[in-house]
Amino acid sequence: MSTLPVPSVRNSPRDETLPFVPCRPFGPDYFDSAPVRFDNYVELPISKERLFEIFADPDSWSQWATGIASVEWTSPKPFGPGTTRTVTFWGGAKVYEEFFKYDLDKGEMAFCFYGTTELIWTSFGENYVVDALGPNSCRLRWSVGYDPAGVFGRIHWLVRPILALNLWSYMVRLKRYVRRLEA
């Protein structure tokens, strides 16, 4: 069992003008038992530290993560466990995230949704592990785990292959984005 605390959703930021669908919070062990899990890997021509600078830049996400319209960090720097952020997708749906891992030295960050504006998941999270391969090279291991709900849960068998391809394509686009930035 994990020794890290499960995120707390009390007093977490959210848009009070939109519906709020709570998600089940969890800790690091969830990625070993998530009902649905995708794992992707990519080697990037960038240092681990520089990659975390890109992750911390709210404007970078919409450049390589198709579907993301904006990212707003709702906690001040320095980021760490307990940090929150709001991600808005094309079409206006929002997800509210709380990080339970954020360690630049270890090259790890992970979060779970504490809520959304639409019933799509009962739980959802992402785990990022970055290994330095050299002074200007690293490997990102990215896991996405979730439990689908509502209409998405009923049609998940149909969209799962498309989602797998889309998540894999994030790694391709991230590599292109990194190359453009570092050129």
N, C-alpha and C positions, 0 to 999 in steps of 0.2 A: 504494500500500500504506500501511496505517496506521503511524504512528510510535508509537502507544500500545502498551504491552505486552499480550500475551494474558494473562488471569488465570491465576494459579497455584493449583492445588487442594491442594498440599501443606499439611498442618497446618490445613486449613479446618475450621471447626466442623460437626458433624453429630451426629444422634442415633444412638449406637452400638447401641441396642437394636432398631433397625429395619433392614430391608434397605437397602443402598446401591447405587444404579445410577448409575455415573458418566456425566456428559454431556461432550461435547466442548467445551472452552473456546474462546473466540474474542474478537476485538476489534471495533472500531467498523465496519469494512468489511463485516462479516457481513450487516448490514441491507440492503446493496446486492445481495447474492447468495443470501439465505436461500431454501431450497426453497419455503417458505410464508411469506408476509408479509401483514400487515394494517396499514393506516394509518388512523388516526382523528384528528380535529381537533375542538376545542371552544374557544369563547371563554368566559371565566369572569369574573365580576364581583369580581375579587380581584387583589391585586398579585402579581407573580411571587414576591416574597419570602414572602408569606403562603402561597402555594400550596406552596412548598418546606417551610414549617413543617408543613403538613398531611401532605405526603409523609413527613416525618421522624417523625410521630406514629404509633406502631405500632397504636394503637387505631382510627385513622381508616380504615384499609384495609377492615376488615370492614363498615364503614358504607356503603360505596359500591361495592366490588368483590365482587359476588355470588360466593359459593363460597369466599372467604377466611374462615377461622375465626379465625386469629391471625397476627400478624407479630412476630418477635423479632429485633431488631438484635443481632448477635453480635459487633459491633465497637464500640468506644467512639467518642463524638463527639470531635472534629469528623469527620463523614463525608467520605470522599474515595475516590479510586481504591484498591482493595484492601479496602474495607468489605465485610463479609459480613452476610447476614441469612438467617433461616429463615422460610419461609411455610408454615403448616399450613392445609390445605383441609378443607372439610366432609368427613367420612368418614375423616379422619386422614392422608391422603397429605401428604408434606412435600416441599418443594423447597428446595434450598440455592443461594443466589445470591451472586455476587461482582460488585461494581461495578467497571467499568473507566473510567467517567466519573462524576464527581459534582462539578459546578462551579456553585455558586449564582450567581456573577457572570455567567457565560455562560448560565445557565438550562438546564443540561444534566445529565442523569444517564442512565446506561445500565448494564445488568448482563446477565450470562449465568448460566444454571444450571451449577453444577459437579457437581450430582448431584440425584437424586430418590430416593424410596422405592419407586417403581414405574416400569416400562419404558413410557414414553409418548413420549419424545423422545430423539433422539441429541444434539440441541442445541436450546436455547431461550434467547431473550433479549428484552429490552424496551429501547427507546430513547425518552427523554422530552426534548423540546425546548420550552422555555417562552419566549415572546416577550412582553415588556411592551408593552401597547397604550396605557397611560396609568397614572395613579397608582393606580387601583383596577380595572384591567382587564388581562387577559393572554390569550394564545392558547397552548393546549397542543397540540403535535403529538406523537402517540404511535404508535410503530411496534412491532409484535410480529413476531418472526421465529423460525421453528423448522423442524426436520426431524422429522416424525412417525415413530414406531417401533412395533413390536409390533402388538397388536390395533388400537390407535388408528391406526397407519399403514395397516392394511388397510381400515379403515372410514372413513378420513379424507375420501374423496370424498363420503360421505354426511353427515358431521357438519360439514363445512367451512361450509356456509351458516348453520347454526345457530350455530356459533362466531363467524362474522362478525357476526351480529346481536347475540350476547351481548357481544362486545368493544365494539361501537358503543354498546350500552346502558350500559356502564361510564361513558362520557362523559356521558350523560344523567344518570345517578345522581350522578356527581361534581359536576355543575353544581347539582343539587338540594341535595346535601350542603353545598356552598360557600354557597349562598343561605341555608340554615338556620343555618349557623355565623355568618354575617355579618349576620343579621337583628337 
